[in-house]
């Protein structure tokens, strides 16, 4: 099931799809994932901050693989990252 989740995160279709997956991960697994632009400049997908709340029993490998899969998904479809940045008002002056 973990492989299916990670594959799904890598093949995001839209920002709404990402938000839907975040909600499903919380509803079904109790995993709360926060995705937002970092505090400094966002020059690449590494500038987007992905944080998973502490959850007893979650293994270290899963804690690292979820953000990595989300980043790969954002790299495949950069327009999702642009929508994410726009949703956080980073393009208000452009």
HTML snippet that shows the backbone in 3Dmol.js (N, CA, C, O; Angstrom):
<script src="https://3Dmol.org/build/3Dmol-min.js"></script>
<div id="view" style="width:600px;height:400px;position:relative"></div>
<script>
const pdb = `
ATOM      1  N   UNK A   1       0.823  -1.201   0.000  1.00  0.00           N
ATOM      2  CA  UNK A   1       0.000   0.000   0.000  1.00  0.00           C
ATOM      3  C   UNK A   1       0.860   1.256   0.000  1.00  0.00           C
ATOM      4  O   UNK A   1       0.507   2.271  -0.600  1.00  0.00           O
ATOM      5  N   UNK A   2       2.003   1.167   0.689  1.00  0.00           N
ATOM      6  CA  UNK A   2       2.887   2.333   0.735  1.00  0.00           C
ATOM      7  C   UNK A   2       3.416   2.648  -0.664  1.00  0.00           C
ATOM      8  O   UNK A   2       3.508   3.816  -1.042  1.00  0.00           O
ATOM      9  N   UNK A   3       3.763   1.620  -1.432  1.00  0.00           N
ATOM     10  CA  UNK A   3       4.256   1.834  -2.795  1.00  0.00           C
ATOM     11  C   UNK A   3       3.198   2.502  -3.659  1.00  0.00           C
ATOM     12  O   UNK A   3       3.512   3.376  -4.467  1.00  0.00           O
ATOM     13  N   UNK A   4       1.950   2.095  -3.489  1.00  0.00           N
ATOM     14  CA  UNK A   4       0.848   2.681  -4.262  1.00  0.00           C
ATOM     15  C   UNK A   4       0.695   4.153  -3.907  1.00  0.00           C
ATOM     16  O   UNK A   4       0.519   4.988  -4.794  1.00  0.00           O
ATOM     17  N   UNK A   5       0.761   4.483  -2.610  1.00  0.00           N
ATOM     18  CA  UNK A   5       0.655   5.871  -2.165  1.00  0.00           C
ATOM     19  C   UNK A   5       1.789   6.709  -2.742  1.00  0.00           C
ATOM     20  O   UNK A   5       1.553   7.804  -3.252  1.00  0.00           O
ATOM     21  N   UNK A   6       3.010   6.206  -2.666  1.00  0.00           N
ATOM     22  CA  UNK A   6       4.160   6.959  -3.164  1.00  0.00           C
ATOM     23  C   UNK A   6       4.076   7.154  -4.672  1.00  0.00           C
ATOM     24  O   UNK A   6       4.429   8.218  -5.181  1.00  0.00           O
ATOM     25  N   UNK A   7       3.613   6.136  -5.389  1.00  0.00           N
ATOM     26  CA  UNK A   7       3.446   6.257  -6.842  1.00  0.00           C
ATOM     27  C   UNK A   7       2.385   7.305  -7.164  1.00  0.00           C
ATOM     28  O   UNK A   7       2.539   8.094  -8.097  1.00  0.00           O
ATOM     29  N   UNK A   8       1.314   7.304  -6.385  1.00  0.00           N
ATOM     30  CA  UNK A   8       0.235   8.278  -6.593  1.00  0.00           C
ATOM     31  C   UNK A   8       0.737   9.706  -6.350  1.00  0.00           C
ATOM     32  O   UNK A   8       0.367  10.628  -7.077  1.00  0.00           O
ATOM     33  N   UNK A   9       1.577   9.883  -5.329  1.00  0.00           N
ATOM     34  CA  UNK A   9       2.130  11.204  -5.035  1.00  0.00           C
ATOM     35  C   UNK A   9       3.085  11.666  -6.134  1.00  0.00           C
ATOM     36  O   UNK A   9       3.195  12.865  -6.393  1.00  0.00           O
ATOM     37  N   UNK A  10       3.766  10.740  -6.771  1.00  0.00           N
ATOM     38  CA  UNK A  10       4.680  11.095  -7.857  1.00  0.00           C
ATOM     39  C   UNK A  10       3.941  11.460  -9.136  1.00  0.00           C
ATOM     40  O   UNK A  10       4.490  12.150  -9.996  1.00  0.00           O
ATOM     41  N   UNK A  11       2.708  11.004  -9.267  1.00  0.00           N
ATOM     42  CA  UNK A  11       1.945  11.232 -10.492  1.00  0.00           C
ATOM     43  C   UNK A  11       0.774  12.172 -10.241  1.00  0.00           C
ATOM     44  O   UNK A  11      -0.356  11.883 -10.635  1.00  0.00           O
ATOM     45  N   UNK A  12       1.041  13.285  -9.593  1.00  0.00           N
ATOM     46  CA  UNK A  12       0.009  14.274  -9.304  1.00  0.00           C
ATOM     47  C   UNK A  12      -0.533  14.864 -10.599  1.00  0.00           C
ATOM     48  O   UNK A  12       0.187  15.007 -11.587  1.00  0.00           O
ATOM     49  N   UNK A  13      -1.819  15.204 -10.571  1.00  0.00           N
ATOM     50  CA  UNK A  13      -2.452  15.796 -11.749  1.00  0.00           C
ATOM     51  C   UNK A  13      -2.655  17.294 -11.600  1.00  0.00           C
ATOM     52  O   UNK A  13      -2.589  18.037 -12.578  1.00  0.00           O
ATOM     53  N   UNK A  14      -2.906  17.740 -10.355  1.00  0.00           N
ATOM     54  CA  UNK A  14      -3.189  19.154 -10.123  1.00  0.00           C
ATOM     55  C   UNK A  14      -2.980  19.469  -8.638  1.00  0.00           C
ATOM     56  O   UNK A  14      -2.739  18.575  -7.827  1.00  0.00           O
ATOM     57  N   UNK A  15      -3.077  20.745  -8.306  1.00  0.00           N
ATOM     58  CA  UNK A  15      -2.980  21.152  -6.903  1.00  0.00           C
ATOM     59  C   UNK A  15      -4.145  20.573  -6.109  1.00  0.00           C
ATOM     60  O   UNK A  15      -3.977  20.178  -4.956  1.00  0.00           O
ATOM     61  N   UNK A  16      -5.323  20.524  -6.722  1.00  0.00           N
ATOM     62  CA  UNK A  16      -6.483  19.941  -6.045  1.00  0.00           C
ATOM     63  C   UNK A  16      -6.258  18.460  -5.760  1.00  0.00           C
ATOM     64  O   UNK A  16      -6.677  17.953  -4.719  1.00  0.00           O
ATOM     65  N   UNK A  17      -5.600  17.771  -6.682  1.00  0.00           N
ATOM     66  CA  UNK A  17      -5.274  16.363  -6.493  1.00  0.00           C
ATOM     67  C   UNK A  17      -4.336  16.197  -5.301  1.00  0.00           C
ATOM     68  O   UNK A  17      -4.519  15.294  -4.485  1.00  0.00           O
ATOM     69  N   UNK A  18      -3.336  17.064  -5.202  1.00  0.00           N
ATOM     70  CA  UNK A  18      -2.401  17.031  -4.076  1.00  0.00           C
ATOM     71  C   UNK A  18      -3.136  17.287  -2.765  1.00  0.00           C
ATOM     72  O   UNK A  18      -2.911  16.581  -1.781  1.00  0.00           O
ATOM     73  N   UNK A  19      -4.006  18.284  -2.742  1.00  0.00           N
ATOM     74  CA  UNK A  19      -4.763  18.595  -1.528  1.00  0.00           C
ATOM     75  C   UNK A  19      -5.687  17.438  -1.153  1.00  0.00           C
ATOM     76  O   UNK A  19      -5.858  17.131   0.027  1.00  0.00           O
ATOM     77  N   UNK A  20      -6.280  16.800  -2.156  1.00  0.00           N
ATOM     78  CA  UNK A  20      -7.145  15.642  -1.908  1.00  0.00           C
ATOM     79  C   UNK A  20      -6.342  14.494  -1.280  1.00  0.00           C
ATOM     80  O   UNK A  20      -6.808  13.842  -0.347  1.00  0.00           O
ATOM     81  N   UNK A  21      -5.141  14.258  -1.799  1.00  0.00           N
ATOM     82  CA  UNK A  21      -4.293  13.201  -1.245  1.00  0.00           C
ATOM     83  C   UNK A  21      -3.859  13.529   0.179  1.00  0.00           C
ATOM     84  O   UNK A  21      -3.790  12.641   1.028  1.00  0.00           O
ATOM     85  N   UNK A  22      -3.567  14.799   0.443  1.00  0.00           N
ATOM     86  CA  UNK A  22      -3.218  15.203   1.804  1.00  0.00           C
ATOM     87  C   UNK A  22      -4.370  14.881   2.757  1.00  0.00           C
ATOM     88  O   UNK A  22      -4.150  14.352   3.846  1.00  0.00           O
ATOM     89  N   UNK A  23      -5.586  15.198   2.349  1.00  0.00           N
ATOM     90  CA  UNK A  23      -6.750  14.943   3.194  1.00  0.00           C
ATOM     91  C   UNK A  23      -6.976  13.445   3.392  1.00  0.00           C
ATOM     92  O   UNK A  23      -7.294  13.008   4.498  1.00  0.00           O
ATOM     93  N   UNK A  24      -6.815  12.663   2.338  1.00  0.00           N
ATOM     94  CA  UNK A  24      -6.992  11.206   2.440  1.00  0.00           C
ATOM     95  C   UNK A  24      -5.930  10.574   3.335  1.00  0.00           C
ATOM     96  O   UNK A  24      -6.229   9.656   4.098  1.00  0.00           O
ATOM     97  N   UNK A  25      -4.683  11.064   3.246  1.00  0.00           N
ATOM     98  CA  UNK A  25      -3.631  10.529   4.115  1.00  0.00           C
ATOM     99  C   UNK A  25      -3.970  10.801   5.579  1.00  0.00           C
ATOM    100  O   UNK A  25      -3.725   9.967   6.451  1.00  0.00           O
ATOM    101  N   UNK A  26      -4.538  11.980   5.832  1.00  0.00           N
ATOM    102  CA  UNK A  26      -4.906  12.299   7.210  1.00  0.00           C
ATOM    103  C   UNK A  26      -6.105  11.461   7.654  1.00  0.00           C
ATOM    104  O   UNK A  26      -6.092  10.889   8.745  1.00  0.00           O
ATOM    105  N   UNK A  27      -7.131  11.385   6.824  1.00  0.00           N
ATOM    106  CA  UNK A  27      -8.339  10.644   7.185  1.00  0.00           C
ATOM    107  C   UNK A  27      -8.073   9.158   7.396  1.00  0.00           C
ATOM    108  O   UNK A  27      -8.569   8.565   8.354  1.00  0.00           O
ATOM    109  N   UNK A  28      -7.290   8.556   6.500  1.00  0.00           N
ATOM    110  CA  UNK A  28      -7.103   7.112   6.546  1.00  0.00           C
ATOM    111  C   UNK A  28      -5.911   6.664   7.389  1.00  0.00           C
ATOM    112  O   UNK A  28      -5.950   5.595   7.997  1.00  0.00           O
ATOM    113  N   UNK A  29      -4.855   7.473   7.429  1.00  0.00           N
ATOM    114  CA  UNK A  29      -3.635   7.043   8.101  1.00  0.00           C
ATOM    115  C   UNK A  29      -3.233   7.921   9.275  1.00  0.00           C
ATOM    116  O   UNK A  29      -2.369   7.544  10.067  1.00  0.00           O
ATOM    117  N   UNK A  30      -3.852   9.087   9.393  1.00  0.00           N
ATOM    118  CA  UNK A  30      -3.495  10.007  10.469  1.00  0.00           C
ATOM    119  C   UNK A  30      -2.229  10.801  10.182  1.00  0.00           C
ATOM    120  O   UNK A  30      -1.675  11.440  11.076  1.00  0.00           O
ATOM    121  N   UNK A  31      -1.767  10.759   8.920  1.00  0.00           N
ATOM    122  CA  UNK A  31      -0.551  11.481   8.533  1.00  0.00           C
ATOM    123  C   UNK A  31      -0.936  12.875   8.054  1.00  0.00           C
ATOM    124  O   UNK A  31      -1.648  13.022   7.061  1.00  0.00           O
ATOM    125  N   UNK A  32      -0.465  13.892   8.759  1.00  0.00           N
ATOM    126  CA  UNK A  32      -0.735  15.263   8.351  1.00  0.00           C
ATOM    127  C   UNK A  32       0.517  15.818   7.681  1.00  0.00           C
ATOM    128  O   UNK A  32       1.585  15.899   8.287  1.00  0.00           O
ATOM    129  N   UNK A  33       0.354  16.200   6.406  1.00  0.00           N
ATOM    130  CA  UNK A  33       1.462  16.723   5.607  1.00  0.00           C
ATOM    131  C   UNK A  33       1.183  18.195   5.318  1.00  0.00           C
ATOM    132  O   UNK A  33       0.112  18.547   4.823  1.00  0.00           O
ATOM    133  N   UNK A  34       2.157  19.052   5.631  1.00  0.00           N
ATOM    134  CA  UNK A  34       2.045  20.483   5.371  1.00  0.00           C
ATOM    135  C   UNK A  34       3.006  20.828   4.234  1.00  0.00           C
ATOM    136  O   UNK A  34       4.195  20.517   4.300  1.00  0.00           O
ATOM    137  N   UNK A  35       2.482  21.471   3.194  1.00  0.00           N
ATOM    138  CA  UNK A  35       3.296  21.861   2.050  1.00  0.00           C
ATOM    139  C   UNK A  35       3.144  23.353   1.845  1.00  0.00           C
ATOM    140  O   UNK A  35       2.035  23.857   1.665  1.00  0.00           O
ATOM    141  N   UNK A  36       4.269  24.059   1.874  1.00  0.00           N
ATOM    142  CA  UNK A  36       4.247  25.508   1.718  1.00  0.00           C
ATOM    143  C   UNK A  36       5.609  25.970   1.206  1.00  0.00           C
ATOM    144  O   UNK A  36       6.604  25.259   1.347  1.00  0.00           O
ATOM    145  N   UNK A  37       5.648  27.157   0.614  1.00  0.00           N
ATOM    146  CA  UNK A  37       6.938  27.711   0.215  1.00  0.00           C
ATOM    147  C   UNK A  37       7.826  27.915   1.434  1.00  0.00           C
ATOM    148  O   UNK A  37       7.331  28.243   2.513  1.00  0.00           O
ATOM    149  N   UNK A  38       9.120  27.725   1.276  1.00  0.00           N
ATOM    150  CA  UNK A  38      10.061  27.926   2.375  1.00  0.00           C
ATOM    151  C   UNK A  38      10.160  29.395   2.756  1.00  0.00           C
ATOM    152  O   UNK A  38       9.588  30.260   2.093  1.00  0.00           O
ATOM    153  N   UNK A  39      10.881  29.664   3.815  1.00  0.00           N
ATOM    154  CA  UNK A  39      11.013  31.034   4.307  1.00  0.00           C
ATOM    155  C   UNK A  39      11.939  31.886   3.449  1.00  0.00           C
ATOM    156  O   UNK A  39      11.865  33.115   3.476  1.00  0.00           O
ATOM    157  N   UNK A  40      12.809  31.230   2.687  1.00  0.00           N
ATOM    158  CA  UNK A  40      13.699  31.959   1.792  1.00  0.00           C
ATOM    159  C   UNK A  40      13.166  31.846   0.372  1.00  0.00           C
ATOM    160  O   UNK A  40      12.038  31.396   0.172  1.00  0.00           O
ATOM    161  N   UNK A  41      13.942  32.237  -0.598  1.00  0.00           N
ATOM    162  CA  UNK A  41      13.503  32.189  -1.988  1.00  0.00           C
ATOM    163  C   UNK A  41      13.247  30.754  -2.432  1.00  0.00           C
ATOM    164  O   UNK A  41      13.903  29.816  -1.979  1.00  0.00           O
ATOM    165  N   UNK A  42      12.279  30.608  -3.327  1.00  0.00           N
ATOM    166  CA  UNK A  42      11.991  29.309  -3.907  1.00  0.00           C
ATOM    167  C   UNK A  42      12.574  29.312  -5.311  1.00  0.00           C
ATOM    168  O   UNK A  42      11.981  29.847  -6.248  1.00  0.00           O
ATOM    169  N   UNK A  43      13.758  28.699  -5.437  1.00  0.00           N
ATOM    170  CA  UNK A  43      14.419  28.655  -6.739  1.00  0.00           C
ATOM    171  C   UNK A  43      14.257  27.296  -7.399  1.00  0.00           C
ATOM    172  O   UNK A  43      14.431  27.162  -8.611  1.00  0.00           O
ATOM    173  N   UNK A  44      13.925  26.292  -6.605  1.00  0.00           N
ATOM    174  CA  UNK A  44      13.710  24.946  -7.125  1.00  0.00           C
ATOM    175  C   UNK A  44      12.695  24.255  -6.218  1.00  0.00           C
ATOM    176  O   UNK A  44      12.183  24.856  -5.274  1.00  0.00           O
ATOM    177  N   UNK A  45      12.413  23.002  -6.510  1.00  0.00           N
ATOM    178  CA  UNK A  45      11.457  22.259  -5.683  1.00  0.00           C
ATOM    179  C   UNK A  45      11.986  22.068  -4.264  1.00  0.00           C
ATOM    180  O   UNK A  45      11.210  21.806  -3.345  1.00  0.00           O
ATOM    181  N   UNK A  46      13.292  22.197  -4.079  1.00  0.00           N
ATOM    182  CA  UNK A  46      13.869  22.089  -2.736  1.00  0.00           C
ATOM    183  C   UNK A  46      13.462  23.271  -1.860  1.00  0.00           C
ATOM    184  O   UNK A  46      13.517  23.176  -0.634  1.00  0.00           O
ATOM    185  N   UNK A  47      13.058  24.370  -2.466  1.00  0.00           N
ATOM    186  CA  UNK A  47      12.634  25.539  -1.712  1.00  0.00           C
ATOM    187  C   UNK A  47      11.232  25.412  -1.147  1.00  0.00           C
ATOM    188  O   UNK A  47      10.810  26.225  -0.325  1.00  0.00           O
ATOM    189  N   UNK A  48      10.513  24.392  -1.588  1.00  0.00           N
ATOM    190  CA  UNK A  48       9.172  24.149  -1.063  1.00  0.00           C
ATOM    191  C   UNK A  48       9.311  23.269   0.170  1.00  0.00           C
ATOM    192  O   UNK A  48       9.911  22.195   0.121  1.00  0.00           O
ATOM    193  N   UNK A  49       8.750  23.738   1.265  1.00  0.00           N
ATOM    194  CA  UNK A  49       8.878  23.056   2.545  1.00  0.00           C
ATOM    195  C   UNK A  49       7.764  22.017   2.688  1.00  0.00           C
ATOM    196  O   UNK A  49       6.583  22.342   2.567  1.00  0.00           O
ATOM    197  N   UNK A  50       8.147  20.781   2.942  1.00  0.00           N
ATOM    198  CA  UNK A  50       7.191  19.687   3.145  1.00  0.00           C
ATOM    199  C   UNK A  50       7.475  19.107   4.528  1.00  0.00           C
ATOM    200  O   UNK A  50       8.550  18.562   4.778  1.00  0.00           O
ATOM    201  N   UNK A  51       6.496  19.232   5.418  1.00  0.00           N
ATOM    202  CA  UNK A  51       6.665  18.802   6.805  1.00  0.00           C
ATOM    203  C   UNK A  51       5.582  17.785   7.145  1.00  0.00           C
ATOM    204  O   UNK A  51       4.408  17.971   6.824  1.00  0.00           O
ATOM    205  N   UNK A  52       5.999  16.717   7.796  1.00  0.00           N
ATOM    206  CA  UNK A  52       5.064  15.700   8.270  1.00  0.00           C
ATOM    207  C   UNK A  52       5.021  15.799   9.785  1.00  0.00           C
ATOM    208  O   UNK A  52       6.059  15.752  10.445  1.00  0.00           O
ATOM    209  N   UNK A  53       3.816  15.936  10.338  1.00  0.00           N
ATOM    210  CA  UNK A  53       3.676  16.000  11.791  1.00  0.00           C
ATOM    211  C   UNK A  53       4.144  14.700  12.428  1.00  0.00           C
ATOM    212  O   UNK A  53       4.063  13.632  11.819  1.00  0.00           O
ATOM    213  N   UNK A  54       4.631  14.801  13.651  1.00  0.00           N
ATOM    214  CA  UNK A  54       5.068  13.616  14.386  1.00  0.00           C
ATOM    215  C   UNK A  54       3.893  12.645  14.521  1.00  0.00           C
ATOM    216  O   UNK A  54       2.774  13.037  14.852  1.00  0.00           O
ATOM    217  N   UNK A  55       4.175  11.386  14.258  1.00  0.00           N
ATOM    218  CA  UNK A  55       3.161  10.346  14.386  1.00  0.00           C
ATOM    219  C   UNK A  55       3.838   9.115  14.977  1.00  0.00           C
ATOM    220  O   UNK A  55       4.714   8.525  14.345  1.00  0.00           O
ATOM    221  N   UNK A  56       3.439   8.725  16.188  1.00  0.00           N
ATOM    222  CA  UNK A  56       4.066   7.544  16.802  1.00  0.00           C
ATOM    223  C   UNK A  56       3.900   6.323  15.895  1.00  0.00           C
ATOM    224  O   UNK A  56       2.819   6.066  15.366  1.00  0.00           O
ATOM    225  N   UNK A  57       4.973   5.594  15.730  1.00  0.00           N
ATOM    226  CA  UNK A  57       4.922   4.374  14.941  1.00  0.00           C
ATOM    227  C   UNK A  57       5.266   4.538  13.470  1.00  0.00           C
ATOM    228  O   UNK A  57       5.396   3.541  12.759  1.00  0.00           O
ATOM    229  N   UNK A  58       5.416   5.766  12.998  1.00  0.00           N
ATOM    230  CA  UNK A  58       5.769   5.961  11.584  1.00  0.00           C
ATOM    231  C   UNK A  58       7.269   5.757  11.433  1.00  0.00           C
ATOM    232  O   UNK A  58       8.072   6.354  12.151  1.00  0.00           O
ATOM    233  N   UNK A  59       7.626   4.905  10.488  1.00  0.00           N
ATOM    234  CA  UNK A  59       9.049   4.607  10.322  1.00  0.00           C
ATOM    235  C   UNK A  59       9.767   5.761   9.619  1.00  0.00           C
ATOM    236  O   UNK A  59       9.156   6.556   8.903  1.00  0.00           O
ATOM    237  N   UNK A  60      11.062   5.826   9.841  1.00  0.00           N
ATOM    238  CA  UNK A  60      11.901   6.888   9.286  1.00  0.00           C
ATOM    239  C   UNK A  60      11.891   6.855   7.762  1.00  0.00           C
ATOM    240  O   UNK A  60      11.895   7.902   7.114  1.00  0.00           O
ATOM    241  N   UNK A  61      11.877   5.673   7.200  1.00  0.00           N
ATOM    242  CA  UNK A  61      11.893   5.533   5.742  1.00  0.00           C
ATOM    243  C   UNK A  61      10.632   6.153   5.125  1.00  0.00           C
ATOM    244  O   UNK A  61      10.714   6.850   4.114  1.00  0.00           O
ATOM    245  N   UNK A  62       9.492   5.906   5.719  1.00  0.00           N
ATOM    246  CA  UNK A  62       8.239   6.474   5.222  1.00  0.00           C
ATOM    247  C   UNK A  62       8.239   7.979   5.398  1.00  0.00           C
ATOM    248  O   UNK A  62       7.786   8.708   4.515  1.00  0.00           O
ATOM    249  N   UNK A  63       8.739   8.447   6.518  1.00  0.00           N
ATOM    250  CA  UNK A  63       8.801   9.888   6.797  1.00  0.00           C
ATOM    251  C   UNK A  63       9.661  10.611   5.759  1.00  0.00           C
ATOM    252  O   UNK A  63       9.412  11.780   5.464  1.00  0.00           O
ATOM    253  N   UNK A  64      10.665   9.937   5.204  1.00  0.00           N
ATOM    254  CA  UNK A  64      11.521  10.543   4.187  1.00  0.00           C
ATOM    255  C   UNK A  64      10.973  10.342   2.780  1.00  0.00           C
ATOM    256  O   UNK A  64      11.161  11.203   1.921  1.00  0.00           O
ATOM    257  N   UNK A  65      10.302   9.226   2.527  1.00  0.00           N
ATOM    258  CA  UNK A  65       9.870   8.903   1.167  1.00  0.00           C
ATOM    259  C   UNK A  65       8.649   9.705   0.733  1.00  0.00           C
ATOM    260  O   UNK A  65       8.502   9.975  -0.459  1.00  0.00           O
ATOM    261  N   UNK A  66       7.775  10.094   1.641  1.00  0.00           N
ATOM    262  CA  UNK A  66       6.589  10.876   1.265  1.00  0.00           C
ATOM    263  C   UNK A  66       7.000  12.243   0.707  1.00  0.00           C
ATOM    264  O   UNK A  66       6.568  12.584  -0.394  1.00  0.00           O
ATOM    265  N   UNK A  67       7.817  13.049   1.413  1.00  0.00           N
ATOM    266  CA  UNK A  67       8.234  14.329   0.828  1.00  0.00           C
ATOM    267  C   UNK A  67       9.015  14.159  -0.481  1.00  0.00           C
ATOM    268  O   UNK A  67       8.863  14.963  -1.401  1.00  0.00           O
ATOM    269  N   UNK A  68       9.842  13.126  -0.567  1.00  0.00           N
ATOM    270  CA  UNK A  68      10.607  12.894  -1.794  1.00  0.00           C
ATOM    271  C   UNK A  68       9.672  12.601  -2.963  1.00  0.00           C
ATOM    272  O   UNK A  68       9.903  13.081  -4.072  1.00  0.00           O
ATOM    273  N   UNK A  69       8.631  11.826  -2.730  1.00  0.00           N
ATOM    274  CA  UNK A  69       7.661  11.520  -3.785  1.00  0.00           C
ATOM    275  C   UNK A  69       6.885  12.764  -4.203  1.00  0.00           C
ATOM    276  O   UNK A  69       6.626  12.969  -5.389  1.00  0.00           O
ATOM    277  N   UNK A  70       6.517  13.585  -3.238  1.00  0.00           N
ATOM    278  CA  UNK A  70       5.799  14.823  -3.556  1.00  0.00           C
ATOM    279  C   UNK A  70       6.692  15.737  -4.396  1.00  0.00           C
ATOM    280  O   UNK A  70       6.224  16.335  -5.365  1.00  0.00           O
ATOM    281  N   UNK A  71       7.968  15.850  -4.035  1.00  0.00           N
ATOM    282  CA  UNK A  71       8.893  16.687  -4.813  1.00  0.00           C
ATOM    283  C   UNK A  71       9.054  16.165  -6.241  1.00  0.00           C
ATOM    284  O   UNK A  71       9.086  16.945  -7.193  1.00  0.00           O
ATOM    285  N   UNK A  72       9.156  14.838  -6.383  1.00  0.00           N
ATOM    286  CA  UNK A  72       9.264  14.270  -7.735  1.00  0.00           C
ATOM    287  C   UNK A  72       8.005  14.572  -8.534  1.00  0.00           C
ATOM    288  O   UNK A  72       8.085  14.866  -9.726  1.00  0.00           O
ATOM    289  N   UNK A  73       6.845  14.502  -7.890  1.00  0.00           N
ATOM    290  CA  UNK A  73       5.596  14.839  -8.562  1.00  0.00           C
ATOM    291  C   UNK A  73       5.547  16.293  -8.992  1.00  0.00           C
ATOM    292  O   UNK A  73       5.060  16.609 -10.078  1.00  0.00           O
ATOM    293  N   UNK A  74       6.054  17.184  -8.138  1.00  0.00           N
ATOM    294  CA  UNK A  74       6.089  18.606  -8.474  1.00  0.00           C
ATOM    295  C   UNK A  74       7.096  18.884  -9.587  1.00  0.00           C
ATOM    296  O   UNK A  74       6.880  19.775 -10.410  1.00  0.00           O
ATOM    297  N   UNK A  75       8.186  18.134  -9.618  1.00  0.00           N
ATOM    298  CA  UNK A  75       9.169  18.306 -10.688  1.00  0.00           C
ATOM    299  C   UNK A  75       8.610  17.849 -12.029  1.00  0.00           C
ATOM    300  O   UNK A  75       8.907  18.442 -13.067  1.00  0.00           O
ATOM    301  N   UNK A  76       7.797  16.790 -12.005  1.00  0.00           N
ATOM    302  CA  UNK A  76       7.172  16.302 -13.246  1.00  0.00           C
ATOM    303  C   UNK A  76       6.162  17.301 -13.785  1.00  0.00           C
ATOM    304  O   UNK A  76       6.048  17.485 -14.997  1.00  0.00           O
ATOM    305  N   UNK A  77       5.437  17.940 -12.894  1.00  0.00           N
ATOM    306  CA  UNK A  77       4.410  18.913 -13.281  1.00  0.00           C
ATOM    307  C   UNK A  77       4.665  20.215 -12.542  1.00  0.00           C
ATOM    308  O   UNK A  77       4.039  20.469 -11.513  1.00  0.00           O
ATOM    309  N   UNK A  78       5.571  21.046 -13.045  1.00  0.00           N
ATOM    310  CA  UNK A  78       5.909  22.292 -12.341  1.00  0.00           C
ATOM    311  C   UNK A  78       4.726  23.245 -12.210  1.00  0.00           C
ATOM    312  O   UNK A  78       4.730  24.099 -11.323  1.00  0.00           O
ATOM    313  N   UNK A  79       3.718  23.123 -13.066  1.00  0.00           N
ATOM    314  CA  UNK A  79       2.548  24.007 -12.945  1.00  0.00           C
ATOM    315  C   UNK A  79       1.836  23.823 -11.605  1.00  0.00           C
ATOM    316  O   UNK A  79       1.193  24.751 -11.114  1.00  0.00           O
ATOM    317  N   UNK A  80       1.946  22.630 -11.010  1.00  0.00           N
ATOM    318  CA  UNK A  80       1.358  22.408  -9.686  1.00  0.00           C
ATOM    319  C   UNK A  80       2.114  23.250  -8.653  1.00  0.00           C
ATOM    320  O   UNK A  80       1.507  23.866  -7.777  1.00  0.00           O
ATOM    321  N   UNK A  81       3.431  23.269  -8.765  1.00  0.00           N
ATOM    322  CA  UNK A  81       4.239  24.089  -7.849  1.00  0.00           C
ATOM    323  C   UNK A  81       3.909  25.567  -8.021  1.00  0.00           C
ATOM    324  O   UNK A  81       3.846  26.310  -7.042  1.00  0.00           O
ATOM    325  N   UNK A  82       3.696  25.997  -9.278  1.00  0.00           N
ATOM    326  CA  UNK A  82       3.330  27.397  -9.520  1.00  0.00           C
ATOM    327  C   UNK A  82       1.997  27.728  -8.870  1.00  0.00           C
ATOM    328  O   UNK A  82       1.840  28.799  -8.284  1.00  0.00           O
ATOM    329  N   UNK A  83       1.033  26.815  -8.969  1.00  0.00           N
ATOM    330  CA  UNK A  83      -0.282  27.030  -8.327  1.00  0.00           C
ATOM    331  C   UNK A  83      -0.129  27.087  -6.814  1.00  0.00           C
ATOM    332  O   UNK A  83      -0.798  27.875  -6.147  1.00  0.00           O
ATOM    333  N   UNK A  84       0.755  26.247  -6.272  1.00  0.00           N
ATOM    334  CA  UNK A  84       1.008  26.242  -4.837  1.00  0.00           C
ATOM    335  C   UNK A  84       1.598  27.582  -4.396  1.00  0.00           C
ATOM    336  O   UNK A  84       1.183  28.152  -3.387  1.00  0.00           O
ATOM    337  N   UNK A  85       2.563  28.074  -5.159  1.00  0.00           N
ATOM    338  CA  UNK A  85       3.161  29.373  -4.850  1.00  0.00           C
ATOM    339  C   UNK A  85       2.126  30.488  -4.970  1.00  0.00           C
ATOM    340  O   UNK A  85       2.076  31.397  -4.141  1.00  0.00           O
ATOM    341  N   UNK A  86       1.307  30.406  -6.009  1.00  0.00           N
ATOM    342  CA  UNK A  86       0.265  31.408  -6.217  1.00  0.00           C
ATOM    343  C   UNK A  86      -0.754  31.379  -5.075  1.00  0.00           C
ATOM    344  O   UNK A  86      -1.242  32.425  -4.647  1.00  0.00           O
ATOM    345  N   UNK A  87      -1.070  30.189  -4.590  1.00  0.00           N
ATOM    346  CA  UNK A  87      -2.024  30.061  -3.485  1.00  0.00           C
ATOM    347  C   UNK A  87      -1.480  30.698  -2.208  1.00  0.00           C
ATOM    348  O   UNK A  87      -2.252  31.102  -1.340  1.00  0.00           O
ATOM    349  N   UNK A  88      -0.159  30.790  -2.091  1.00  0.00           N
ATOM    350  CA  UNK A  88       0.448  31.419  -0.922  1.00  0.00           C
ATOM    351  C   UNK A  88       0.836  32.867  -1.213  1.00  0.00           C
ATOM    352  O   UNK A  88       1.619  33.464  -0.474  1.00  0.00           O
ATOM    353  N   UNK A  89       0.294  33.425  -2.278  1.00  0.00           N
ATOM    354  CA  UNK A  89       0.433  34.839  -2.621  1.00  0.00           C
ATOM    355  C   UNK A  89       1.870  35.274  -2.930  1.00  0.00           C
ATOM    356  O   UNK A  89       2.236  36.419  -2.666  1.00  0.00           O
ATOM    357  N   UNK A  90       2.673  34.387  -3.478  1.00  0.00           N
ATOM    358  CA  UNK A  90       4.037  34.786  -3.803  1.00  0.00           C
ATOM    359  C   UNK A  90       4.126  35.555  -5.114  1.00  0.00           C
ATOM    360  O   UNK A  90       5.124  36.228  -5.370  1.00  0.00           O
ATOM    361  N   UNK A  91       3.095  35.463  -5.942  1.00  0.00           N
ATOM    362  CA  UNK A  91       3.108  36.179  -7.231  1.00  0.00           C
ATOM    363  C   UNK A  91       2.261  37.451  -7.194  1.00  0.00           C
ATOM    364  O   UNK A  91       1.893  37.971  -8.247  1.00  0.00           O
ATOM    365  N   UNK A  92       1.952  37.949  -6.027  1.00  0.00           N
ATOM    366  CA  UNK A  92       1.052  39.107  -5.927  1.00  0.00           C
ATOM    367  C   UNK A  92       1.631  40.357  -6.570  1.00  0.00           C
ATOM    368  O   UNK A  92       0.879  41.211  -7.040  1.00  0.00           O
ATOM    369  N   UNK A  93       2.968  40.482  -6.598  1.00  0.00           N
ATOM    370  CA  UNK A  93       3.588  41.684  -7.172  1.00  0.00           C
ATOM    371  C   UNK A  93       3.952  41.517  -8.640  1.00  0.00           C
ATOM    372  O   UNK A  93       4.402  42.467  -9.281  1.00  0.00           O
ATOM    373  N   UNK A  94       3.762  40.330  -9.169  1.00  0.00           N
ATOM    374  CA  UNK A  94       4.163  40.067 -10.572  1.00  0.00           C
ATOM    375  C   UNK A  94       3.107  40.546 -11.533  1.00  0.00           C
ATOM    376  O   UNK A  94       3.269  40.410 -12.746  1.00  0.00           O
TER     377      UNK A  94
END
`;
const viewer = $3Dmol.createViewer("view");
viewer.addModel(pdb, "pdb");
viewer.setStyle({}, {cartoon: {color: "spectrum"}});
viewer.zoomTo();
viewer.render();
</script>
